[in-house]
């Protein structure tokens, strides 16, 4: 990347920055929280971009000056100091270039949204349920590290301490932009605790990352929703099991149905079911649009569909492999303790490069 290659983008971005500042100065925008958040995040992203650009240009000038001095200088001690400066500037420039490239990409329309995460065991029975519970803990630890706010919406435990199903929301900065890569099938290879012969089993868990939506955004017609109430089952207090507190909402045109029985309050279960339903409908709508508009891109980087195998966790080898981006790490314990950036950071870097290549074609 050179200053000449990006100069054409910058003037347009400066105009856009002024436009965003104007919108943020208008009080009316704060009555529309999602729009205000999106504008604020884009404004902050451009602000960081301009700061990185200045730092990048300064570092390039210093690098060029030091290289000239190194050729002209005869004193060996000074040459050593200059070489050390060059050695420290080169990785700094490379890091700034990566951040600038990422900031130059068109913003994802979902970046300002909070997310709803659904985790389900797939193949593997109780072992899959146990690993689903470990993924749930991984994401909650990662959220804690990032300062995001989690909210458990629904959770159904398995007999041995895993989960049969979990749904939770995450709110905070860059939630969707970092976790959108987690949608798909996660495969685990290990010796289960219940395996007496020491044989390695393969199990799978599906993860769905959905941008959270409001019913008004989707223009849902109340007459197209069927709402059923029923008695909650499973563990719970006296109120949960003896009253019709559970709620199921079905979107009749699509057949998408969501049930919630986590809370004692029917009103609260209805709210949870509606949030998950709206997220699923928005995900479906956006996936259909992506299929029509970007078939070539989907074949390049994967669909993100929950039916696509995206990752393998191999316990005997201490290995994690992301199949979409050809990334293999040997830090499985650290990752499971919440250090998901070990994978997310290189994934974002590769995805950024692929998007830039696609834009330049």
Buried (B, 14 or more C-beta within 10 A) or exposed (E): BEEEEBEEEBEEBEEEBEEBEEBBEEEEBEEEEBBBBBBBBBBEBBBEBBEBBEBBEEBBEBBEEBBEBBEEBEEEEEBEBBBEBBEEBEEBBEBBBBBBBBBBEEBEEBBBBBBBBBBBBBBBBBBBBBBBBBBBEBBBBBBEEBEBEBEEBBBBBBEBEBBBBBBBBBBBBEBBBBBBBBBBBBBBBBBBEEEEEEEEBBBBBBBBBBBBBEBEEBEBEEEEBEEEBEEBEEEBEEEBBEBEBBBBBBBEEEEBBBBBBBBBBBEBBBBBBBBBBBBBBBBBBBEEEBEEEEEEBBEBBBBBBBEBBBBBBBBEEEBBBBBBBEBEBEBBEBBBBBBBBBBBEBBBBBBBEBBBEEEEE
